[in-house]
Amino acid sequence: MESPTHDLKGLFDQLGLDSSPKAIDDFIASHSPLPQDKKLIDAEFWTSQQAGFLKEQLREDADWARVVDDLNLRMHQVH
């Protein structure tokens, strides 16, 4: 059985955030770069529900984990 393919738009939808391409780019630009010693899941801008969802996906290596990892990399890059 093939696992579902998720993307950043879908992740932002799951988090209850605007998922338009511009909104995703604006979100990343306004919240990054994160300090290298700050985990994405520990960033202050998440609600407790959002942080919980992200943590659960990573802990369980769930379908969304790859997309969360991708967002983590983008949030730590200097623009």
Long-range contacts (C-beta under 8 A, 24 or more apart in sequence): 3-63, 4-63, 6-63, 6-64, 6-66, 6-67, 7-67, 8-67, 8-70, 8-71, 10-67, 11-64, 11-67, 11-68, 11-71, 14-53, 14-64, 15-46, 15-50, 15-53, 15-54, 16-50, 28-71, 28-74, 28-75, 28-79, 29-79, 31-75, 32-74, 32-75, 32-76, 32-77, 32-79, 33-75, 33-76, 33-77, 33-78, 33-79, 34-75, 34-76, 36-76, 39-72, 40-68, 40-71, 40-72, 40-75, 40-76, 43-75
